[in-house]
């Protein structure tokens, strides 16, 4: 049948692209339905991929067989390693992306997939029978049949653009939003929440006086998100960013006009909750009133046009007030605003209605990924899209879903937070959310996840062979270091020890030791770095692994999905209500639910042992 697919992916943003490619590469006939092919993988907000914690997510996406990292590597205009001096647990890559070439390269990647069809259209309803999804219904009434549907609708569900006292029903680039899909989801039993986010103004490059700014260049060392590809960019030909700060005048203009901001009185009917960790400039001025100034970055959006993104200056003020605000900034006194800032309010679903596999609990064969699940950010969306695509494919293949644990990946932390704790504001990944972050490093993302990528069929051939060689080289180098004896000066005595032991000294680097002792170790930098981190942080890593072991014991204690919590005596009423809502799959997940106390867990364990003789 022409209109019959195994998987339909709704939405062509970062989640939709990953989901569609994963399903297609796993051999499933896939349809990607998007409002406009021209807006596939666009970046309506910040022109970057990666950042603190987010850069590690991109590495994890690549390790599992996703495409965001490879596309970013091919199209970046600046690359930096953040938090390098703070140690391996938090260092993270950030690429300044090119807003023209990134979507173009992603579209080329999609078009190369033989099992994937791309179609323009607006999905406004689902084909539902007996609590299962069997396809989608377009706005013109056309039915398209499928075994599984993945919703990756981004900020397009009943979205409104907010500027000052005006509200306009529109998507981020003046595209038409979906008018009825979220209402239909509500009819099927989904709880809908209203969220909002925003974007700053764009400034014409030639109208900025860069003499009043601090130049911020990319790193002089080459990096890639990809574990396989060599760098595509010229380290000596990167686009600079520039740093400036708000002034006292900026603060005064904002406070004097606060009632004109959409969020602070300009509109009285706003119900959406904004992102706490990416606030508007009004929020910063109000919440941090004691701060003299706030940091802003001038970031180029592309090599192909002159728009400069004013990072950190998101606002929903009227256009005339935005002009005053921008002109109060150093170097922007005569700046020309090419695109005014705005806030966007949109519908999402409460993510506790989603299983850890990203299939919904309300409707079988319906998966959701990205901002519809309450997240904010391209990277958070892309990793969910990849996992939804993998698990939709595994369901078609009648296999168990891939559920990453909190000690295995930031992706595991993100999904577990969403489905276990829920969110009432756009969720952004932070290193502080990961209790085992020393295990979830930039350098070891392939060691953690590549095998999973291979098992699900997305990492094959040369990519997998390269990974096996890296693992083998890490083991070989570790043995060589243990077997290489060196003489070191220790309190005026010459002491012999293995190079492995010597490297435990925090002041000694592996490269300096190789030079000092003229050793012939023929390994690439990636292997040298990995082995050195494993040696220097061995004690800390072992401690975190012991903590993770306790969690894993509780992960192995499974809870039947259809357990009747009303039959468990002595459970606190809040715990009973939360357990019924979230239906945790394991004791570990139950422990993480807000409102479920240790005493409730003890009662649950006793009941399970009694009922299931465990």
N, C-alpha and C positions, 0 to 999 in steps of 0.2 A: 504493500500500500504506500502511495506517495506521501500521505500525511500520517505515517506511523513511524515512530522512533522508539529507541530504547530509553533515551534520556532527552528531556527538554530542559535547557538552562535558560532562565528568564533574566535578562540583564547582561549588558556587555561591559561592566566595570571590571575592576581588578579581581573580584571574587568570581565573576562569571567567566572570565577568560581562563583562569586556572581550572575551574570546574569542567568547562567544556573540553579543554585540551587533555586533561587527565582521563576523562571518559572516552574520548576519541582514541587516545593512544593505547588505551586498554582494549580497543577493538569494538567498542559499542557505537552503534549508529546514533549520532548526537545532533541535536538542533539547538543552536544559539539564537534566541529571539531578542532583539534589541530595538529600542526606539529609533536609533539612528546609527548606521554603520560608521558614520563620520565621528561619532563620539565614543567609539570603543576604546577602553583603557585611557580615557582622558584624565587629566589632573585638574579638577576644578579648584582645588585649593593649593597647598604647598608644592612647589616644583622639586620635590626631593623623594628619594627612595632610601629607606634606612633611617638611621638616627639611633639614639640611646635605646637599647633593648630591641627596637624595631629592626636594626641591621642584622641582629642575630636571627630574628624571625626569617628574614630574606635568605640567610645562609641555610636555615632549616628547610625552607621551601625548596631551595636548590638541592639539598641533600636527599630530599624525598622524591625528586623528579619533577618539581614544578619549574616554571619558566620566568618568573619575575626577575630573579637575579641575573640570568643570562641576557634578558632584554635590557635591564638597567646597565649592565657592563658595556653593551654595544652602543648605548645612546647617551651616556653621562657626559657632563661638561665640567664637573669637578668631583674629586673624591677625597674624603678625609676619614681617618680613623679617630673616633671620639674616645675620650677617657683613657687614652693610652697609658698615661702615668698612674692611673688609679688601679692598674692591675688587670689580669686576664679575665676576671669574673665579670667585669662591666664594660670592657672595651668593645666598640661596636662601629661598624662602617656606616658612613652616610654619603650618598652620591647626590650631587646636584643634577637633576634629570633635565633632559631637553623635552619641552612640552610638545614639540612638533615631531621629533624622531621617535620618542618612546611609544606613543600610540601607533605610529606608522609601522614600527618594527613588530609590535604585538599583533597588529592586524595581519601582517605578512606571516607571522608564526601560526596564527589561526587558519589562514587560507591554505597552508601547506598540509593540514591534517586531512587525510583522505576520508575519514569517517565522520567529518564535521561539516554541517551545513549552517551558513549564517543567513538569517532572514530578518528584515525590518518588520516591526509590528508592535502593537501595544497589547499585552496580555491583561485582561480585565477580570478573568474568572478562571476557575479550575473545573475540570470534569471530575466530579466526586460521586462515588457510589459505595455505600456500606463503609463509611469512614476510610476509604482508600481513594487515592488520586489516580486518574487514568489519562491525564493530559491537560491541555489548556484551551481556553476560549479567547479568541482575539476580539478586539472592540467591534469588528464588523460582523461578529457572530460565528466566524469560522472555527471549527473544532479541529485540533491537532492531537492525535492519540499518542500516548507514550506509556512505558512501564513505570518511569520515575520522572518527577519534576523537581528541579532545584531552583529555588527562588533566590536571586541575588540582585534585588531591586534597588540597592543603594539608598539614596535620599529622594527617590522619585515617587513614593507612595503619598498621594495627596499633599505634595510639597508646596510650600508658600515661600516666596522671597520677601524678606522684611527689610525695609529701609525707612527709618524715621517713623512716620505715621501711616505709611503705605504697606499694604499686603497684596501681593500678586501671586495667583496660582500658577507656579512655573517651576521647572527644574533648574539646575545650576547654570546652564548655558542658554537660558530662555527656551529650553525644549519643553514639550508638553509632558506633564507628569501623568502618572496612572491615577485616574479619578475614582475607580471603583474597586480595585483589587483588595485594598485593605478592609473596605466595608464587607466584601464577600468573605474574607478571612475571618472577620468577626462573626459572621453568620455561621461559619463552620465550627465556632467555639474558641477561636484564638482571642486572648486578651491583648489589646493593642495599646501601646504607649506612644506618647508624642515626645519627640526629641528635637533639639535644634543644635546647629553648629553655624560657624560663620567663616568669612574670608576677608582679608584686608584689601585695600585699594592697590591698583597697579599704576606705576609711575613711569613717565617717559624718560628713558635713560639720559637723553641730551639735556633735560631740564634740571638735572641733579648736579650740584657742586660737590664732586667727590673729594675735593681738597679738605672739606670739613668732616670727612669720614675716616674710619680706620680700615685699611684694606685687609681682607682675610683670604689668603690663597689656599689652594688645595695642597695636599701633602706631596713631598718630593719623592716618596716611595710609592711603587706600584701596588695596587690592591685589586682584588676582584671579589664579587659576591659568589661567583661560580667556583665550584671545586675542581672543575675540569678545564675551563678555557683560560688561555693567556689573556693579559690585558689588551683591550682594543684602543685605549686612548693614549695620547701623547702627554706624558707627565709634565712636559714643559709648555704645554698649550692648553691650560685649563682656565676657565672663566673665573675671575675673582668675585667674591662677595664683599660687602662692606658693612661695618658695624657703626651704629649711631645710638643715641639715647634720647628719650623723651625729655622735655624741659618743664620748668615751672609753668610756662605759658600753656603748654599742652595740657597739663593737669587742670589749670584754671578753666580753659575752654571746655573741657569735658565736664567738670563739676558744674559749671554755669549752665550747661545745656543737657544735663542728665535726663531731664524729663522728656526730651525730644528723641532719645534713643528708643528704638522699638522695645528693648528689654526693660527699660526703666520708666515706662509711662507713655511712650509714643503710641503704643498699642496696648489696649486693656484686655485683649482676648488671647494672649499668648499662654499656652499651657505647657509647651515643650521645655524640657530641662537641658541646659547647655553643658558642655564638657568642662569639668572642674580643672583638668590639667592642660587645657588649651583655651584659656578664657579670653574674652574680648578685652580690648584696652580699657573699656569702661569698668569691667569687672576688676581688672588689676588695680585701677586707680581707687576704686571704692574699697576693695578688700585689703589692699596693702597701702592704706592712706599715709602710713609713716615713711614709705619709701620715697626718696627724692626723685629717682628716675628709673625708667624701665628700659631694658636692652631691646634693640630692634636690629634686624638685618635687612640689608638691601640685596636681594637675590635675583640674578638674571634668570628669566624663564626659558630662554632659548637662544641659540646662536642665530636664529632666522628672523627674529623680530626684537624690538627694543623695550618690551615691557619689563619693568623691574618690580618684583614682588616685595611688598613691605612687611616682612615676617614679624609677627608679634603685635600687629596693629589692626587686628580684626575688630570690626565695629558695625553697628547698625544705626549709626547717626544719619540724619538727613544729609543730602549731598552738600549743601552750603556749609554745614558745620564740619563735614569731612575736609572741605577745602581749608578751613581755618586750622584744623588740627594738623593736617599734613604740612602747611606752611609754617607751623611753629617748630618744626624739627630742623636740626642743623643740617645744612646742605640742601634742604628741600624748600627753602624760602620762596623760590620761584617755580616750584615743581608743577608739572602738568599731570593731572590725574587722567589716565586713559580709561580706567574702569573703576567704578566706585565700589566700595566695600558693601557687603550685605550679610544678613543672617538668613538661614534657611531652616524652616520648621517642617517636619515630616513624620510619617507614621512608621513604627517598628513593632515587633512582637516582643512580649516578655520572654527572654531567652530560657527561663526555667521550663518553658513548654517544649524544649528541644532536648533530645537525648545526647549523650556524649558522642554518638556517631554523626550528629547534626541532622538526623531524621527527626521529624516532629513527633511529639506524643499524641497530637490531636488528630492528624491524618497520616495513615500509612503511605509510604512511597513518596512522601513530600519532604524534601530536605531544604534547609535555609542556611544562607551563609552571607557574612558581611554586615553592612549597616542595618539590614533588616533585623539582625540579632542584637542590635544595640551597641555595636562597636564604632570606633572612629579611626580612620587612617587606612591608607592603601595597603599597608603590610598586614594589618589585622584582618582586612577583608580578604586579601589574596590567600593567606594561609587557611582560612576557613573554606574558601572556594576549593582549594586543593583537597582538603580533607573530605569535604562533601562529595567531590568528584570521585575520590578514591573509594569512599564508603558506599556511594550509590552503585559504583561498578561492582564492588564486592558483594553487594546485596543481589544484583543481577546474576552474579556467578554463584549464588547460594553459599557464600563464605562469611566467616565472622568479620565484623567491622574492625578497622584499625583504630584503636583508642590509645593515644599517647599519654603517658603518665606525667605527673608534675616533675618527676626527677629525670625525665627523658627529653623534654623540649619546652621552650616557651610556648609553643603551639598548644602543648598539653595543659599548661597553666591557664592560658587564655580561654580555651574551650571549657575547662573544668570550672573556672571562675564564673563564666556565663551561665552554664547549665545548672550549677550547684548554688551559687550565691545570687545570680541574676544581676541586673543593673537598672538604675533609674536615670542614668545619665550616659552620654556616649562614652563607652569603655575604651581606654587607651592603655597599651601595654607599657609597664614600667619595670625596671630591674627589681624594684622593691617588692613587687608582687610575687616574685619567684623565690621561695624559701631555700631552694637548692641551686641558686644561681652560679655557685662555683662549679657545679657540674655542667651547667648549660652555657658553655663558652662559645665565642666566635670560632676559636681554633679547632674545636672538636665536634662541630655540628655534623660532619660526615661520619665520624666514628660512632656517634650516637644514633644516626638515623638512616644512613645509606643502605644498611641491610634491610630495613623496612621498605625502602624504595625499591629494592631489588625483589623482595618477596611479593610486592603488589604488582610488579611488572613494569614499573616506570624507569628503573635504573638497570640498563642492560649493556651488553657489548663493551665498548671501549671505556665508558664511564665506570662500569663495575670493575673491570680489570684494573683501571688506574687506582681505584679505591683499595682493592686487594693488595696491590703493590705498595701503597702507602702504609697499610697496616703491617705488612711484612717488613718494610724498612724501619718502622718505629720499633718493632720487636728486635730487629737485628742491631740497630744503633744502641738500644738500651743494653743489650748483652755486651756489645763492644765496650761501652763505657764502664760496665762492671768489671770487665776483664783487662782494662787498660790501667796500668799502675803508673802513678806520677809521684814526684817528690815535691812537697810543698813546705814553705817556711812557716813554722808554728812556734812562736815565742823563742826565736833564734835557734830553733832546732830544725833539722831536716826530717820531715815525717813522710813516710810512704803510705799512700792510700789509693783506692781506685778513683778514677775520674768521676764515676757515679757519685761517690761520697763527697768528693771535692766540690761538685756542683751544688751540693746542698747549702753551701756558703752563699748567702744572698748577694754578696758583693762580686761574685764570680759569674761571668756569662760563658755559655758554651762556646760561642765564637771566639772570645778572647782566650779561652783555654786551648782551643784548637791552634790558634796562632802562636801562643806562648810555647806550647810543647811540639809545634810543627807536626801536627797529626794529619794523616791523610784520610779524612772522613768524607766520602763522596756521596753526600745526601743533600737534597734540596732544602731551602729555607723552611718550608712548611714542616718537614719532618724534624729538623733541628729545633724549631720553636716548640713543637708538640712535646718532644721528649724532655726538653728543658723545663717546660711548665709542669709536666707530670712528676719530675724529680723535685723541683723546688717547692711545689705545693702538695707533695705527697701526704703529709700529716693532716693538712686541712681537708684535702679531698677525702681521705679515709674517714675523718670525723663526720663530714656531710653524708658520705655513703652509709655510715652507720645509722644516722638519723633517718635517711631515706628507707633503710631496711625496715625500720619500725612501721613506717607508712605502708610499705609494700606488703607486710604481713596482714594488715587490715584490708589492703586492696584484694588479697586472695580470699577474704571472707565475703562471699557473694550473698546478695539479698534477692530472693525471688521477686521478679518485676511486678507480679500481681498480688504481692503480700497484702493482706487485709489489716491495716494498722488499727482499725477500730476494735479488733479482737485482742489487741495487746493490752493487758491490764496495767494500770499505774503509770502509763506514759503521760507526761505533761501535755496539756491541751495544745500549747503552741507547737511543741515538738511533733505531736500527732498531725496537726494541720500542715506543717512544713514537709514532713515525710510523705504525706499523701500527695502534696503538690509536686514535689521534685522527684519522688520515687527513685532514690539512690540505688545504684547497682551494686555497691560494695559498702562495707562498714566504713572504710576510709572516706568515701564520699559523704556518707551520713554524718561523720564527725565534722566535716567542713561546712555543714549547713548552719547558717546563722539561726539561733533559736533552739538548736538541739544541743542539750547539755550532756556532760559525761554521765550523769545519772540515767538519762534517757538511753544512752548508748548501752549501758550495762543492762537495762531492762530489755532492750531489743536483743542483745546477745543471748541472754538467758532464754528468751522466748524462742529464738531461732534454734538454739541447741535442743530445747525441749520438743519443738515441732519437727525438726529435720534431723535430729540425732547427730548433730555436728560436734 
